[in-house]
Amino acid sequence: MDENRHAGLDPAFDLSPFQYFLDFLLVPWAICTLIAFAVLGRISLSAIAGWVGAGVAAWTLAEYWIHRAIFHGNNRFAPMHDMHHRLPRDMIGISSLGTFSAFAAVWLLACAVAGEDRAAVFVAGVMIGYLAYCAIHVRFHHHGPKAKLSRYVAFMNDHHSGHHRGGKGNFGVTTPIWDFVFGTYRRAS
């Protein structure tokens, strides 16, 4: 690889393949652990399902705003994301340490609002949403246009490709819902 390819990129965002894919190992383990914690806390399965669903929904909104306001904002993450736009197949991103620090902050906040057991399954839902985001995003950028995609993932691939062509809309990666709600949806051409 050209050693100047990532010139100017904060080394914290220039990930090795192991660092880039580590969340695919750690996040499922954490999800299972959090759900087991809630089950041991004697939360009903319907309550677990509800809190997990709330966490997934919360993730979709967080994903939209993280992408729109932080990655396209004026802060230390914007140059990393700009480089991702220029080099979408490169392993540029936030390490597992960063993502798990964010999950810990969400868990602490959720504990204060809902208690430890409910917070655990809420954060498990957030992590399920994040894992879906990772899987879809990696699929878009690392499997090429000939990869067989479901209709929904193909639609979201077009949605995301539209974002990469201009960056002024289509901030959702797992769902376009918030782009519709906040008026940033752009029809893929």
C-alpha positions in Angstrom: 0.0 0.0 0.0 1.1 3.5 -0.8 2.5 4.8 2.6 1.1 8.3 1.9 -2.4 6.9 1.1 -3.6 7.8 4.6 -1.4 10.9 5.1 -3.0 13.2 7.6 -5.3 10.6 9.1 -5.2 10.3 12.9 -3.5 6.9 13.5 -6.3 6.0 15.9 -8.6 5.7 12.9 -6.2 3.8 10.6 -7.1 0.3 11.5 -5.5 -3.1 10.9 -7.8 -5.8 9.5 -8.0 -7.3 13.0 -9.0 -4.0 14.5 -11.5 -3.3 11.7 -13.3 -6.6 12.1 -12.9 -7.1 15.9 -16.4 -5.8 16.7 -17.8 -8.8 14.8 -16.4 -11.0 17.6 -16.8 -8.7 20.6 -20.3 -7.3 20.0 -22.2 -10.7 19.7 -20.4 -11.8 22.9 -21.4 -8.6 24.7 -25.0 -8.9 23.4 -25.3 -12.5 24.8 -23.8 -11.4 28.1 -26.1 -8.5 28.5 -29.2 -10.5 27.7 -28.1 -13.3 30.1 -27.6 -10.7 32.8 -31.2 -9.5 32.2 -32.6 -13.1 32.2 -30.8 -13.8 35.5 -32.3 -10.6 36.8 -35.7 -12.2 36.2 -37.0 -9.8 33.6 -39.8 -11.4 31.6 -39.2 -12.3 28.0 -41.7 -9.8 26.7 -40.0 -7.0 28.7 -36.6 -8.2 27.3 -38.1 -8.1 23.7 -39.5 -4.6 24.3 -36.3 -3.2 25.7 -34.2 -4.8 23.0 -36.6 -3.4 20.4 -36.3 0.1 22.0 -32.5 -0.3 21.8 -32.5 -1.2 18.1 -34.8 1.8 17.4 -32.6 4.1 19.5 -29.6 2.8 17.5 -31.1 3.8 14.2 -31.7 7.4 15.4 -28.2 7.5 16.9 -26.6 6.1 13.7 -28.3 8.9 11.7 -27.2 11.7 14.0 -23.7 10.3 14.5 -23.3 10.2 10.8 -24.9 13.5 10.1 -23.8 15.7 12.9 -20.5 14.1 14.0 -19.0 12.5 10.9 -20.1 15.4 8.8 -19.5 18.0 11.5 -16.6 20.1 12.5 -14.6 17.9 14.9 -11.8 15.3 15.1 -14.0 12.6 13.4 -14.8 14.6 10.3 -11.4 14.2 8.6 -11.6 10.4 9.2 -15.0 10.2 7.6 -13.9 12.4 4.7 -11.1 10.0 4.0 -13.6 7.1 4.2 -15.6 8.9 1.5 -12.4 9.1 -0.6 -11.2 5.6 0.1 -14.4 3.6 1.0 -12.7 0.2 0.8 -9.9 1.1 3.2 -10.1 0.0 6.8 -10.7 3.5 8.3 -12.9 3.8 11.3 -13.3 3.7 15.1 -11.7 0.9 17.1 -13.6 -1.4 19.4 -12.2 0.5 22.4 -14.0 3.6 21.1 -17.3 1.8 20.3 -17.3 0.0 23.7 -16.6 3.2 25.5 -19.7 4.7 23.8 -21.8 1.6 24.7 -20.6 1.9 28.4 -21.7 5.6 28.4 -25.1 4.5 27.0 -25.4 1.8 29.6 -24.6 4.2 32.5 -27.2 6.6 31.3 -29.8 3.9 30.8 -29.0 2.5 34.3 -29.8 5.9 35.8 -33.2 6.0 33.9 -34.3 2.3 33.9 -32.2 0.3 36.2 -29.4 -2.2 35.5 -31.4 -5.1 34.2 -33.5 -3.1 31.7 -30.4 -1.0 30.8 -28.6 -4.2 29.9 -31.2 -5.4 27.4 -31.6 -1.9 26.0 -27.9 -1.7 25.4 -28.0 -5.2 23.9 -30.6 -3.8 21.4 -28.4 -0.8 20.6 -25.5 -3.3 20.0 -27.8 -5.4 17.7 -28.5 -2.3 15.7 -24.8 -1.4 15.6 -23.9 -4.9 14.5 -26.5 -4.7 11.7 -24.9 -1.4 10.7 -21.4 -2.9 10.7 -22.6 -5.9 8.6 -24.4 -3.8 6.1 -21.7 -1.1 5.8 -18.9 -3.7 5.4 -21.1 -5.5 2.8 -21.4 -2.2 0.8 -17.8 -1.4 0.8 -15.9 -4.7 0.8 -18.0 -7.0 -1.4 -18.3 -5.0 -4.6 -21.3 -4.4 -6.8 -21.6 -8.0 -8.0 -22.3 -9.3 -4.5 -25.8 -10.8 -4.1 -27.9 -8.6 -1.9 -31.4 -8.9 -0.6 -33.8 -6.3 -2.0 -33.6 -4.3 1.2 -29.8 -4.4 1.4 -29.7 -3.5 -2.3 -32.0 -0.6 -1.7 -29.9 0.6 1.3 -26.7 0.1 -0.9 -28.2 2.5 -3.5 -29.2 4.9 -0.6 -25.7 4.8 0.8 -24.1 5.1 -2.6 -26.1 8.3 -3.1 -24.6 9.6 0.2 -21.1 8.8 -1.0 -21.7 10.7 -4.2 -22.6 14.0 -2.5 -22.6 13.7 1.3 -25.6 16.1 1.6 -28.2 13.5 2.5 -28.9 9.8 2.9 -27.2 9.5 6.3 -29.0 6.3 7.4 -27.1 3.1 6.7 -29.5 0.5 8.2 -32.7 2.4 7.5 -33.8 5.5 5.5 -36.5 6.3 8.1 -34.7 9.2 9.7 -33.7 10.6 6.4 -37.4 10.9 5.6 -38.2 12.3 9.0 -35.5 15.0 8.9 -35.8 15.8 5.2 -32.4 14.5 4.1 -33.6 11.6 1.9 -32.2 11.9 -1.6 -33.5 9.5 -4.4 -30.7 7.3 -5.7 -29.9 8.0 -9.3 
